[in-house]
Amino acid sequence: MSGTTTAGARLRAAGGGANRWVVLVVLCASLLLVALDATVLHVAVPAVTEDLRPTGVELLWIVDAYPLICASLLILFGTLGDRAGRRRILLLGYGIFGAASAVAAFAHTPELLIVARALLGVGGAMIMPATLSILRAVFPDRRERALAIGIWTAVAAVGAATGPVLGGFLVENFWWGSVFLINIPLMALVLPVGRWLLPESRGAGDGPWDVLGALVAAAGVLGVVLGVKRLGADRDLYDASAVVPLLLGAVLLALFVRRQKRRDHPLIDMRMFSRAAFSASVGCIVLAMLALVGLELIAVQYLQLVLGLSPLETGLRLLPLTFAAMAAGATGSHTLHRIGPRRMVSWGFALTAGAVLLLTLMGQHDRPWLLTAGFVLLGFGLQTTLFGAYESMLSEAHADQAGAAAAIGETSYQLGAGMGIALLGSVMNAAYAPSVAGLSGVPAPAGAAAAKSLGEAYQVADRLGGAAGELLRTTARHSFVHGLHITLVVSAGLLLLGALAALRLPWRMEAGRDVCDAARKGHGEEPARSEPVAAEPVVAEPVAAEPVVAEPVVAGSGRESPAGGADGAKPYASPIPESRAAGVAGREPVEAAGSGRAAR
């Protein structure tokens, strides 16, 4: 027993080194858990609707409560992890996630299922920033970190691929609640393994944790997303139940930003947003998810309700998209090194926009090859974009701000996802509803009910029967496809806007902040601090013994000074030529920093 404990302690104390890849495996298993839950419910929506009979708004909340609550709490738990310990927050998130999955699986009312999905959001908000910030701590070397992020995102694609297929199989052979039960064995495996293997990681921990600021941020994000969702559901720009939370959330977020700027020890250093690469990366993540997540839900409805595919067949049809995303994640590090962040993200947006426009050729009849080609391009382009944006964002943040940076990135992801469902759902409803609601030959109450969704239109048509029912069914199906085409065009426009936003990213992948931290330490300054805790003994003056910063900027060489900042220069461009950087990294002290044993 003591030998096992000692082995686990050694792995945790290493904080990376030769064992950093083992840590990555555990973190990827965590991500797989969250990614499965994010997609597994999509193919079960028709079964949930038939069993629990939720209203349109309740169905939206069943789908969206998870990303909404998760988005609102990411900043709170991400910054708390920087202070209290990222591993501790991660393990607590595992427990909550598993318990909430059990409640969701046996929910017998829409309200209980919504509550369970909200609790899943709480667990997800603990897990998501913790995995990224621990990854940032154990992979301080940017090139290794890019490879780790590529593996991490590929695993996310595996979860997205497995979710619909596994969900479809479970719905067809068991009941819709079984899609949540798959989380429990995964949690039961990851929780003890993570407790044994994962290193504890903290930020600098200076000053008190701003509890009030964290709550204000959570309430602000919640209000903004809630307002957007209600606008999407009600389709009324003047509805008080939508406008009031939206405005209140915006005011709270403005107060949060103001508060953080005035505090000596803020939760989030707002100066990060003054760096073009960081703010552009965050914007690209929002735009990518805003344009695409709503499309996934609409695509599932198209495959099931228009083409008549079963849940399992629907999941299999989505596999090309997720396998292409896996390929993009696995090759992302190589692509980033070759073409740089700017072209990688911008070209990814352009490729995704082209795929979305190709899918406008979808119609009333099944075109398998068209769908496969569109989904492959869509998955590869989207994952390329997200990989480049996430890598640039994490590399622009100090190591001791890893939790805050990861929380910002995941908040952007979840905000974009939630707002995308609301925005694109509103566009879809605006294009679909009018021709169905005012259909002559169909009673007005039946038309109003059918205008809510294609699924409800089919139910109303079955109750009407006869010529009126058949007319309603045909009209609703044609209106849905028309609305889908308009939604795809709007989505393509958002993606092209993202391609323009990516022009603010740097051309090349520089060695980054890690080298600058070592350089500042060489001048006697205190660089950003990131644990693994056991790194203390390795931090020696030898880093200072190599005056690497002295020769960086050769006049006319075109290299930028690391002291740049908001004035337009790359603030963390490497001052060391690549050939020398490789040589310096080979020496003991810097190698230790790059291996994760010392991230100072």
Disulfide bonds with the S-S distance in Angstrom:
none
